[in-house]
């Protein structure tokens, strides 16, 4: 544990203070405004605490495909038709039974608007 570890009480105080500061700071607020500076500092405290206690893991390839299908209101059959593979193969990717080849991953990225970096998990 580092000497600057944030406690849960400090985190909760910071969250409450952010709620108070948000109405006082807008995109037009000068960067040297005391409320903007405080909001930036308090936000860093919250970010640091959440990184330690509530890390967000990168989605798997199967999760990316499933979420993107939902976001695009597309069925597995429609996606398969758009990229020229079988619907059962799409299902294999979503269930994690297999991983797409680089060629198919590229097509999935283009069709579902998935960033290549996310697909490659980098």
C-alpha positions in Angstrom: 0.0 0.0 0.0 1.3 3.4 -0.9 1.4 6.2 1.6 -1.2 8.1 -0.4 -3.8 5.5 -0.3 -7.3 7.0 -0.4 -9.8 5.8 2.2 -13.4 4.9 1.5 -14.5 7.9 3.6 -12.3 10.3 1.5 -13.6 8.7 -1.7 -17.2 9.2 -0.6 -16.5 12.8 0.4 -14.9 13.4 -3.0 -17.9 12.0 -4.8 -20.2 14.4 -2.8 -17.9 17.3 -3.5 -18.0 16.6 -7.2 -21.8 16.7 -7.2 -21.5 20.2 -5.6 -18.9 21.4 -8.0 -20.4 20.1 -11.3 -23.1 22.8 -11.5 -20.4 25.5 -10.9 -18.1 24.4 -13.7 -18.9 24.3 -17.5 -16.9 24.0 -20.7 -16.6 27.7 -20.7 -15.1 28.0 -17.2 -11.5 29.2 -17.3 -8.9 26.5 -16.4 -7.6 28.7 -13.6 -11.0 29.1 -11.9 -10.8 27.8 -8.3 -13.9 25.5 -8.7 -12.4 24.1 -12.0 -9.1 23.4 -10.3 -10.8 21.8 -7.3 -13.0 19.7 -9.5 -9.9 18.5 -11.4 -8.1 17.5 -8.2 -11.1 15.8 -6.6 -11.8 13.9 -9.8 -8.3 12.6 -9.7 -8.9 11.3 -6.2 -12.1 9.5 -7.3 -10.3 8.1 -10.4 -7.4 6.8 -8.3 -9.7 5.1 -5.8 -11.9 3.5 -8.5 -8.8 2.3 -10.4 -7.7 0.4 -7.3 -11.1 -0.8 -6.0 -13.3 -1.1 -9.0 -11.0 -1.8 -12.0 -12.8 -2.3 -15.3 -11.5 -5.3 -17.3 -11.2 -5.2 -21.0 -14.1 -7.1 -22.7 -13.4 -10.4 -24.3 -13.7 -10.8 -28.1 -17.0 -12.6 -27.6 -18.4 -9.9 -25.3 -17.3 -7.2 -27.9 -19.2 -9.0 -30.7 -22.3 -9.6 -28.6 -22.4 -6.0 -27.3 -21.8 -4.6 -30.7 -24.6 -6.7 -32.2 -27.0 -5.4 -29.6 -25.8 -1.8 -30.1 -26.3 -2.1 -33.9 -29.7 -3.9 -33.5 -28.4 -6.7 -35.7 -28.9 -10.4 -35.5 -26.2 -13.0 -35.8 -27.7 -14.1 -39.1 -27.6 -10.5 -40.4 -24.0 -10.1 -39.4 -23.0 -13.4 -40.9 -24.6 -12.3 -44.2 -22.9 -9.0 -44.2 -19.4 -10.5 -43.8 -19.9 -13.7 -45.7 -19.6 -16.4 -43.0 -22.1 -18.8 -41.5 -24.4 -17.8 -38.6 -23.1 -20.8 -36.6 -19.6 -19.4 -36.9 -20.8 -16.0 -35.5 -22.3 -18.0 -32.6 -19.0 -19.8 -32.0 -17.3 -16.4 -31.6 -20.0 -15.1 -29.2 -20.0 -18.2 -27.1 -16.2 -18.3 -27.0 -15.9 -21.7 -28.7 -13.6 -20.1 -31.3 -11.8 -16.9 -32.1 -12.1 -15.1 -35.4 -9.2 -15.2 -37.8 -7.5 -11.8 -38.5 -9.4 -11.5 -41.7 -12.7 -12.1 -40.0 -11.8 -9.9 -37.1 -11.1 -7.1 -39.5 -14.5 -7.6 -41.2 -16.2 -7.7 -37.7 -14.5 -4.4 -36.8 -15.6 -2.7 -39.9 -19.2 -4.0 -39.8 -19.8 -3.5 -36.1 -17.7 -0.3 -35.6 -15.3 -2.1 -33.1 -11.9 -0.5 -32.8 -9.2 -2.9 -34.0 -7.2 -2.3 -30.7 -10.2 -3.5 -28.7 -10.6 -6.6 -30.9 -6.9 -7.4 -30.5 -7.1 -6.6 -26.7 -4.2 -4.1 -26.8 
